[in-house]
């Protein structure tokens, strides 16, 4: 009898320990806001190595060499036909260095060269943004980073010449000067936003919510990347460009160049292997572009709603930055939420009222695990090197300390966080049951909504834009967004899984699945293929010299 009682007690204690561990684990990642927010300072996992150019070159090349060896051991299949190396712009990040982002197939082994003043043609140092040396979800067109070392006395030049080791032709690439002046630098903007490229975009109403929510909380600089969008979206963006002036940069971000005969073919079109229109490349291009211009920058989507308890994001970031002077980024909670939509009732700009009071925050038990643990970040652009939307892989070295700048984890913190507002309208026969967090304080969202609506009303008051009809659009938007959601799971006629290992959410893969017949506006070409090969007629020949002796 005693043994049975003892066993029951031990069993009860075991269950209590397991449940306690589970609850604590959940709270570590996505727990309810505590009364006092946590701030944990960490250093990214990448090893710190000496600062010398040679050591960096060896380290970064070793990543690719290790990956190639693993690739050869894993498969004896012939390599892909994607031989292009694609680049847009370069950035002068210091007196001694120019950096640029480029895309190439992950099994490419062609090296780049740059023409350096006083030194002539020199190899370009390059490295991967993470240890695996490829991007995401079987998309083989990978993001790379090039580094060009300059003599210290080099004057700034607006262009750099790039070529490949196997080419007799070079490409002229523009260089933006983003150098920071440590002793006397003044940032024109305290808070800025990098927005992922919009592609096949139809929901123009969320653009108003995006701008007004950030402006209401102190953002003054926006980098808005464009791929493809509707005429209504263009009208909205043109209006905000007129309103914000230099505070808004509209940046074209096109597909990679491809021959018409290869377009849309999985084995021939490089865009079929690019994850989400080059999302990783965009993040780094924007972060380098913002250097010396903006002190704090967030990488976001249109449906990410920032929330500061004081509705003053710059002030909140300045305060935490003062507490952590070596911080490169501040990582905060990203909370999945639902925001009901009523698109059929919106015909023009005056009909938009944001409705943040309708936002419902999900209980953590109803959120998929990868969304529970994912976070968002505010960066110091000149202090971060390699990252993605939710993680940091490597920061710059902090001054002469030979140690990376740090990451500040601000989890479970009600002073600063993001709401991930899922806005897609679906009419399901048997929707999954969802439980919402009814203890979430919505009063702050209502206060924000009032501020947003006041400034928005003043912005559009008396303008032609306020009354301009922007319909029809709702039916097309629903169908297009449904098609794009389907593209997360299917492409080129195949269901995407670990077995077939096809690239998910690729540029060309999604375009072929659109069914609404929307005539999207597409940006002009912005990438150039450095490894381009073509046969040219030449009309010049070497002068022949004749001699009798």
C-alpha positions as CSV (number, residue, x, y, z in Angstrom):
1,X,0.0,0.0,0.0
2,X,2.8,2.4,0.9
3,X,4.7,1.5,-2.3
4,X,1.6,2.3,-4.3
5,X,1.2,5.7,-2.5
6,X,4.9,6.4,-2.9
7,X,4.7,5.7,-6.6
8,X,1.7,7.9,-7.1
9,X,3.5,10.8,-5.3
10,X,6.6,10.3,-7.4
11,X,4.4,10.2,-10.5
12,X,2.6,13.4,-9.5
13,X,6.0,15.1,-8.8
14,X,7.2,14.0,-12.2
15,X,4.1,15.4,-14.0
16,X,4.5,18.7,-12.0
17,X,8.2,19.0,-13.0
18,X,7.3,18.4,-16.7
19,X,4.5,20.9,-16.7
20,X,6.6,23.5,-15.0
21,X,9.4,23.0,-17.4
22,X,7.0,23.3,-20.4
23,X,5.4,26.5,-19.0
24,X,8.8,28.1,-18.3
25,X,10.0,27.1,-21.8
26,X,7.0,28.8,-23.4
27,X,7.5,31.9,-21.3
28,X,11.2,32.1,-22.2
29,X,10.2,32.5,-25.8
30,X,6.8,34.1,-25.9
31,X,5.5,34.5,-22.4
32,X,3.0,37.1,-21.3
33,X,4.5,40.5,-20.7
34,X,6.1,40.8,-17.3
35,X,5.9,43.9,-15.1
36,X,9.6,44.6,-15.7
37,X,11.0,43.9,-19.2
38,X,14.1,41.8,-19.6
39,X,17.3,43.0,-21.3
40,X,19.9,40.4,-22.0
41,X,23.2,41.4,-23.7
42,X,24.8,38.7,-25.9
43,X,27.5,38.4,-28.6
44,X,26.6,36.7,-31.9
45,X,27.9,33.1,-32.2
46,X,30.4,33.8,-35.0
47,X,34.0,33.4,-33.8
48,X,36.1,36.5,-33.4
49,X,39.2,36.4,-35.5
50,X,42.0,38.9,-36.1
51,X,41.1,41.9,-38.1
52,X,43.7,41.4,-40.9
53,X,42.6,41.2,-44.4
54,X,44.4,37.9,-45.0
55,X,42.9,36.2,-42.0
56,X,39.4,37.4,-43.1
57,X,40.0,36.2,-46.6
58,X,41.0,32.7,-45.5
59,X,38.2,32.4,-43.0
60,X,35.5,33.5,-45.5
61,X,36.8,31.4,-48.4
62,X,37.0,28.4,-46.1
63,X,33.2,28.5,-45.7
64,X,32.6,28.1,-49.4
65,X,35.4,25.5,-49.7
66,X,33.9,23.4,-46.9
67,X,30.4,23.7,-48.5
68,X,31.7,22.6,-51.9
69,X,33.5,19.6,-50.5
70,X,30.3,18.6,-48.7
71,X,28.3,19.1,-52.0
72,X,30.7,16.9,-53.9
73,X,30.6,14.1,-51.4
74,X,26.8,14.3,-51.2
75,X,26.1,14.1,-54.9
76,X,27.8,13.3,-58.2
77,X,25.2,15.0,-60.3
78,X,26.2,17.5,-62.9
79,X,26.2,21.1,-61.7
80,X,23.5,23.6,-62.6
81,X,23.4,25.8,-65.7
82,X,23.2,29.0,-63.6
83,X,26.6,30.6,-64.3
84,X,25.5,34.2,-63.8
85,X,26.9,36.5,-61.1
86,X,24.5,39.4,-60.4
87,X,25.2,42.7,-58.7
88,X,23.4,46.1,-58.3
89,X,25.3,48.7,-56.4
90,X,28.3,49.0,-54.1
91,X,28.9,51.0,-50.9
92,X,32.0,52.8,-49.5
93,X,31.7,51.7,-45.9
94,X,35.0,53.0,-44.7
95,X,38.2,54.7,-46.0
96,X,39.7,51.3,-46.6
97,X,36.7,49.2,-47.9
98,X,34.0,49.0,-50.5
99,X,31.3,46.3,-50.0
100,X,28.6,45.0,-52.2
101,X,25.9,42.3,-52.3
102,X,25.6,39.8,-55.2
103,X,23.7,36.7,-56.1
104,X,25.2,33.6,-57.6
105,X,24.4,29.9,-57.7
106,X,25.7,28.2,-54.6
107,X,28.0,25.8,-56.5
108,X,29.6,28.6,-58.5
109,X,33.4,28.7,-58.2
110,X,34.2,31.7,-60.4
111,X,36.1,34.5,-58.5
112,X,35.6,38.2,-59.0
113,X,38.2,40.9,-59.6
114,X,38.1,44.7,-59.1
115,X,40.1,47.5,-60.5
116,X,41.6,49.3,-57.5
117,X,43.3,52.7,-57.8
118,X,47.1,52.4,-57.9
119,X,47.0,48.6,-57.6
120,X,45.2,47.6,-60.8
121,X,43.1,44.4,-61.0
122,X,42.9,42.6,-57.7
123,X,40.9,39.6,-56.4
124,X,37.7,40.5,-54.5
125,X,37.4,39.0,-51.0
126,X,34.0,37.5,-50.5
127,X,32.1,35.6,-47.9
128,X,28.7,34.0,-47.1
129,X,26.1,35.5,-44.8
130,X,25.8,32.3,-42.7
131,X,27.9,29.1,-42.1
132,X,25.8,27.0,-44.5
133,X,26.7,29.2,-47.5
134,X,23.3,29.1,-49.0
135,X,20.0,30.8,-48.5
136,X,16.7,29.1,-47.7
137,X,14.3,26.3,-48.6
138,X,16.3,24.7,-51.4
139,X,16.8,28.0,-53.3
140,X,20.2,27.6,-54.8
141,X,20.7,31.2,-55.9
142,X,22.6,32.4,-52.8
143,X,23.5,35.8,-51.3
144,X,27.2,36.6,-51.3
145,X,29.1,39.6,-50.0
146,X,32.1,41.2,-51.8
147,X,34.8,43.2,-50.1
148,X,37.3,45.5,-51.9
149,X,40.3,46.7,-50.0
150,X,41.5,50.2,-50.8
151,X,44.7,52.1,-50.1
152,X,44.1,54.4,-47.1
153,X,44.6,57.5,-49.2
154,X,42.1,56.6,-51.9
155,X,39.8,59.4,-52.9
156,X,36.1,58.4,-53.3
157,X,35.1,57.4,-56.8
158,X,31.4,57.1,-57.8
159,X,32.1,53.8,-59.7
160,X,34.0,50.6,-59.4
161,X,35.0,48.2,-62.2
162,X,34.2,44.5,-61.6
163,X,34.9,41.5,-63.7
164,X,35.4,37.7,-63.4
165,X,38.7,35.8,-63.6
166,X,37.5,34.2,-66.9
167,X,36.2,37.4,-68.7
168,X,37.8,40.0,-70.9
169,X,35.0,42.5,-70.2
170,X,34.4,44.5,-67.1
171,X,31.2,46.0,-65.6
172,X,30.8,49.5,-64.2
173,X,29.1,49.4,-60.8
174,X,27.9,52.6,-59.0
175,X,29.4,53.2,-55.5
176,X,27.5,55.0,-52.7
177,X,29.5,56.8,-50.1
178,X,28.1,55.8,-46.7
179,X,31.2,56.4,-44.5
180,X,30.6,57.3,-40.9
181,X,32.6,60.1,-39.2
182,X,32.9,58.8,-35.7
183,X,34.0,62.0,-33.9
184,X,31.6,64.4,-35.4
185,X,28.9,62.5,-37.3
186,X,25.3,63.7,-37.3
187,X,22.5,61.3,-38.3
188,X,19.9,63.1,-40.5
189,X,17.3,60.6,-39.2
190,X,17.0,58.8,-35.9
191,X,14.6,56.0,-36.9
192,X,14.2,54.5,-40.4
193,X,12.5,51.4,-41.9
194,X,13.7,49.0,-44.6
195,X,10.7,47.4,-46.3
196,X,11.0,44.1,-48.1
197,X,10.3,44.3,-51.8
198,X,6.6,44.2,-52.6
199,X,5.8,41.7,-55.3
200,X,2.6,41.1,-57.2
201,X,1.1,43.5,-54.7
202,X,-2.6,44.3,-54.5
203,X,-3.5,45.3,-50.9
204,X,-2.9,49.1,-51.2
205,X,-4.7,49.8,-47.9
206,X,-2.0,48.3,-45.8
207,X,0.5,50.8,-47.2
208,X,-1.4,53.6,-45.5
209,X,-1.4,51.7,-42.2
210,X,2.3,51.0,-42.5
211,X,3.3,54.6,-43.1
212,X,1.0,56.1,-40.5
213,X,1.9,53.6,-37.7
214,X,5.6,54.3,-38.1
215,X,5.2,58.1,-38.6
216,X,2.9,58.3,-35.5
217,X,5.7,56.8,-33.4
218,X,8.6,58.9,-34.7
219,X,10.0,57.2,-37.9
220,X,11.2,59.8,-40.5
221,X,13.1,57.7,-43.2
222,X,11.7,54.9,-45.3
223,X,13.4,52.6,-47.9
224,X,10.6,51.1,-49.9
225,X,11.7,48.4,-52.4
226,X,9.5,47.7,-55.4
227,X,9.2,44.6,-57.6
228,X,5.6,44.4,-59.0
229,X,2.4,46.1,-58.0
230,X,-1.0,47.4,-59.2
231,X,-1.9,50.9,-60.5
232,X,-3.7,51.6,-57.2
233,X,-0.5,50.8,-55.3
234,X,1.4,53.2,-57.5
235,X,-1.1,56.0,-56.8
236,X,-0.7,55.5,-53.0
237,X,3.1,55.4,-53.2
238,X,3.2,58.5,-55.4
239,X,1.0,60.4,-52.9
240,X,3.3,59.5,-50.0
241,X,6.4,60.4,-52.0
242,X,4.9,63.8,-52.5
243,X,4.0,64.1,-48.8
244,X,7.3,62.7,-47.3
245,X,9.8,64.0,-49.9
246,X,13.3,62.8,-49.2
247,X,12.0,60.9,-46.2
248,X,10.8,58.2,-48.7
249,X,13.1,56.4,-51.2
250,X,11.3,54.2,-53.7
251,X,13.9,51.7,-54.9
252,X,13.4,49.4,-57.9
253,X,14.3,45.7,-57.2
254,X,13.8,43.7,-60.4
255,X,14.1,40.0,-61.3
256,X,17.5,38.8,-62.4
257,X,18.0,39.2,-66.2
258,X,17.0,36.1,-68.1
259,X,16.6,35.2,-71.8
260,X,13.0,35.1,-73.0
261,X,13.3,31.4,-74.1
262,X,14.4,30.4,-70.5
263,X,11.9,32.5,-68.5
264,X,9.8,30.5,-66.1
265,X,11.8,27.3,-66.6
266,X,12.9,25.7,-63.4
267,X,16.2,24.4,-64.9
268,X,17.0,27.5,-66.9
269,X,15.6,30.6,-65.2
270,X,17.8,31.8,-62.3
271,X,14.7,33.5,-60.8
272,X,13.3,30.1,-60.2
273,X,16.0,29.6,-57.6
274,X,15.8,33.0,-55.8
275,X,14.0,32.9,-52.4
276,X,11.3,35.6,-52.2
277,X,12.9,37.9,-54.7
278,X,16.2,38.0,-53.0
279,X,15.0,38.8,-49.5
280,X,18.4,38.3,-47.9
281,X,20.2,40.4,-50.5
282,X,17.6,43.2,-50.0
283,X,18.1,43.3,-46.2
284,X,21.9,43.9,-46.6
285,X,21.6,46.3,-49.5
286,X,19.2,48.4,-47.4
287,X,21.2,48.2,-44.2
288,X,24.4,49.4,-46.1
289,X,22.4,52.1,-47.8
290,X,21.2,53.4,-44.4
291,X,24.7,53.7,-43.0
292,X,25.5,57.2,-41.8
293,X,22.0,58.3,-42.7
294,X,19.8,56.6,-40.0
295,X,20.8,55.7,-36.5
296,X,18.3,52.9,-35.9
297,X,16.8,50.8,-38.7
298,X,14.1,48.1,-38.6
299,X,13.8,45.4,-41.3
300,X,10.1,44.8,-41.7
301,X,7.1,43.6,-43.8
302,X,4.1,45.7,-44.4
303,X,2.1,43.7,-41.9
304,X,4.5,44.3,-39.0
305,X,3.1,46.8,-36.5
306,X,5.7,48.3,-34.1
307,X,4.5,49.2,-30.7
308,X,6.3,51.4,-28.1
309,X,4.6,51.9,-24.7
310,X,5.2,55.6,-25.0
311,X,4.3,55.7,-28.8
312,X,7.8,57.2,-29.2
313,X,10.2,54.6,-30.8
314,X,13.3,56.9,-31.2
315,X,13.1,57.8,-27.5
316,X,12.7,54.1,-26.5
317,X,15.7,53.1,-28.6
318,X,17.9,56.0,-27.5
319,X,17.3,55.0,-23.8
320,X,18.1,51.3,-24.3
321,X,21.1,52.3,-26.4
322,X,22.4,54.5,-23.6
323,X,22.2,51.5,-21.2
324,X,24.0,49.3,-23.8
325,X,26.5,51.5,-25.6
326,X,28.1,48.6,-27.5
327,X,24.8,47.3,-28.9
328,X,24.4,46.6,-32.6
329,X,20.8,45.6,-32.5
330,X,17.8,45.2,-30.2
331,X,15.8,42.0,-30.6
332,X,12.2,42.2,-29.5
333,X,9.0,40.0,-29.5
334,X,7.1,39.5,-32.7
335,X,3.5,38.5,-31.7
336,X,1.2,36.8,-34.2
337,X,-2.2,38.7,-34.3
338,X,-5.3,38.8,-36.5
339,X,-6.7,41.9,-38.0
340,X,-10.1,41.4,-39.7
341,X,-10.5,43.1,-43.1
342,X,-13.5,44.6,-44.9
343,X,-12.1,45.4,-48.3
344,X,-15.4,45.5,-50.1
345,X,-16.3,48.7,-48.2
346,X,-13.1,50.6,-49.2
347,X,-13.4,52.5,-52.5
348,X,-10.9,55.4,-52.0
349,X,-8.4,56.8,-49.5
350,X,-11.1,58.4,-47.3
351,X,-12.6,55.0,-46.5
352,X,-9.4,53.8,-44.7
353,X,-9.6,54.1,-40.9
354,X,-7.1,51.4,-39.8
355,X,-9.4,49.7,-37.2
356,X,-6.5,48.7,-34.8
357,X,-9.2,48.2,-32.1
358,X,-10.2,45.0,-34.0
359,X,-6.7,43.5,-33.6
360,X,-6.8,40.2,-31.7
361,X,-3.6,38.7,-30.3
362,X,-3.4,34.9,-30.3
363,X,-2.7,32.8,-27.3
364,X,0.8,31.3,-27.5
365,X,-0.7,27.7,-27.5
366,X,-2.3,28.6,-30.9
367,X,0.8,29.9,-32.5
368,X,3.0,27.6,-34.7
369,X,6.3,26.9,-33.0
370,X,8.6,28.7,-35.5
371,X,6.5,31.8,-35.1
372,X,6.6,31.6,-31.3
373,X,10.4,31.8,-31.2
374,X,10.9,34.3,-34.1
375,X,11.8,37.8,-33.2
376,X,12.3,41.2,-34.9
377,X,15.1,43.6,-34.6
378,X,16.1,47.3,-34.7
379,X,19.7,47.6,-36.0
380,X,22.5,50.1,-35.8
381,X,23.4,49.9,-39.5
382,X,27.1,50.6,-39.2
383,X,27.5,47.9,-36.5
384,X,25.8,44.9,-38.1
385,X,27.3,42.7,-40.9
386,X,25.4,39.5,-41.5
387,X,21.8,38.8,-40.5
388,X,18.4,37.7,-41.7
389,X,15.0,38.8,-40.7
390,X,15.1,37.0,-37.3
391,X,18.7,36.2,-36.5
392,X,22.2,37.8,-36.3
393,X,25.2,35.9,-37.5
394,X,28.0,38.5,-37.3
395,X,28.4,42.1,-36.2
396,X,31.2,44.5,-36.8
397,X,34.1,44.8,-34.4
398,X,33.6,47.4,-31.7
399,X,36.4,50.0,-32.1
400,X,39.8,48.7,-31.0
401,X,38.3,46.0,-28.7
402,X,38.7,43.2,-31.3
403,X,35.2,42.0,-30.1
404,X,31.9,42.2,-31.9
405,X,29.2,44.7,-31.1
406,X,26.5,43.0,-29.0
407,X,22.8,42.0,-29.4
408,X,20.3,43.1,-26.8
409,X,17.5,40.7,-26.2
410,X,14.4,42.5,-25.0
411,X,12.0,39.6,-24.7
412,X,8.8,39.6,-22.7
413,X,9.0,43.4,-22.7
414,X,5.9,45.5,-22.9
415,X,7.9,48.7,-23.7
416,X,8.9,47.6,-27.2
417,X,7.6,44.8,-29.5
418,X,6.0,44.1,-32.8
419,X,2.6,42.7,-33.7
420,X,2.5,40.5,-36.8
421,X,-0.9,41.4,-38.3
422,X,-2.2,38.7,-40.6
423,X,-4.7,40.4,-42.8
424,X,-5.6,37.8,-45.4
425,X,-9.4,37.3,-45.8
426,X,-10.4,33.7,-46.0
427,X,-13.9,32.2,-45.9
428,X,-13.3,28.7,-44.5
429,X,-16.1,26.1,-44.0
430,X,-14.3,24.6,-41.0
431,X,-11.7,27.0,-39.7
432,X,-9.2,25.8,-37.0
433,X,-10.3,26.9,-33.6
434,X,-8.3,29.9,-32.4
435,X,-8.0,31.2,-28.8
436,X,-7.1,34.8,-28.3
437,X,-5.2,36.5,-25.4
438,X,-8.0,38.4,-23.8
439,X,-5.7,39.9,-21.2
440,X,-3.7,41.8,-23.8
441,X,-4.0,45.6,-23.2
442,X,-5.7,47.1,-26.3
443,X,-5.9,50.6,-25.0
444,X,-2.5,51.5,-26.4
445,X,-3.6,50.3,-29.9
446,X,-6.7,52.5,-29.6
447,X,-4.5,55.5,-28.7
448,X,-2.2,54.8,-31.6
449,X,-5.2,54.4,-34.0
450,X,-6.5,57.8,-32.9
451,X,-3.1,59.4,-33.5
452,X,-2.7,57.7,-36.9
453,X,-6.2,58.7,-38.0
454,X,-5.7,62.4,-37.0
455,X,-2.4,62.7,-38.9
456,X,-3.7,60.8,-41.9
457,X,-6.9,62.9,-42.1
458,X,-4.7,66.1,-42.2
459,X,-2.4,64.5,-44.8
460,X,-5.2,63.7,-47.3
461,X,-7.5,66.7,-46.5
462,X,-8.2,68.8,-49.5
463,X,-6.1,66.6,-51.9
464,X,-7.3,65.1,-55.1
465,X,-6.0,61.8,-53.9
466,X,-8.5,61.6,-51.1
467,X,-11.5,61.4,-53.5
468,X,-9.8,59.4,-56.3
469,X,-11.6,56.1,-56.9
470,X,-9.3,53.1,-56.4
471,X,-11.8,50.4,-57.3
472,X,-12.2,47.6,-58.4
473,X,-9.6,45.8,-56.4
474,X,-10.9,43.6,-53.5
475,X,-11.8,40.5,-55.6
476,X,-8.4,40.7,-57.4
477,X,-6.6,41.1,-54.1
478,X,-8.2,38.1,-52.5
479,X,-7.4,35.9,-55.5
480,X,-3.8,37.1,-55.9
481,X,-3.1,36.7,-52.2
482,X,-4.6,33.2,-52.2
483,X,-2.4,32.3,-55.1
484,X,0.7,33.7,-53.4
485,X,-0.1,31.7,-50.2
486,X,-0.4,28.6,-52.3
487,X,3.0,29.3,-53.7
488,X,4.4,28.8,-50.2
489,X,3.6,25.1,-50.6
490,X,3.6,24.5,-54.4
491,X,5.6,25.6,-57.4
492,X,6.1,24.3,-61.0
493,X,3.4,21.8,-60.5
494,X,5.0,20.1,-57.5
495,X,4.1,20.1,-53.8
496,X,7.1,21.4,-51.9
497,X,8.5,19.2,-49.2
498,X,11.8,17.7,-48.0
499,X,11.7,15.0,-50.6
500,X,11.5,16.9,-53.9
501,X,13.5,19.9,-52.5
502,X,12.3,22.5,-54.9
503,X,12.9,26.2,-54.2
504,X,10.0,27.7,-52.3
505,X,8.4,31.1,-53.0
506,X,10.8,31.8,-55.9
507,X,10.2,34.8,-58.2
508,X,9.4,32.8,-61.4
509,X,7.7,30.0,-59.5
510,X,5.0,32.3,-58.0
511,X,4.3,34.4,-61.1
512,X,3.1,31.4,-63.1
513,X,0.5,30.6,-60.4
514,X,-1.3,33.9,-60.5
515,X,-4.9,33.5,-61.8
516,X,-6.6,36.9,-61.3
517,X,-5.2,38.4,-64.6
518,X,-4.0,41.6,-62.9
519,X,-1.7,43.7,-65.1
520,X,1.1,44.3,-62.6
521,X,3.5,47.2,-63.0
522,X,7.0,45.7,-63.0
523,X,10.2,47.6,-62.3
524,X,12.9,48.2,-64.8
525,X,16.0,46.0,-64.8
526,X,18.3,46.7,-61.8
527,X,20.7,43.8,-61.8
528,X,23.7,43.3,-64.1
529,X,25.4,39.9,-64.8
530,X,29.1,40.4,-64.3
531,X,29.7,36.9,-65.7
532,X,27.8,37.6,-68.9
533,X,29.3,36.0,-72.0
534,X,28.4,36.9,-75.5
535,X,30.0,36.7,-79.0
536,X,30.5,40.2,-80.5
537,X,31.4,41.1,-84.0
538,X,34.5,43.2,-84.1
539,X,35.2,45.7,-86.8
540,X,38.8,46.4,-85.9
541,X,41.8,44.2,-86.6
542,X,45.4,44.4,-85.6
543,X,47.5,46.4,-88.0
544,X,49.7,44.1,-90.2
545,X,53.3,45.0,-90.5
546,X,55.3,43.7,-93.4
547,X,59.0,43.7,-93.6
548,X,61.5,42.2,-96.0
549,X,64.0,41.5,-93.2
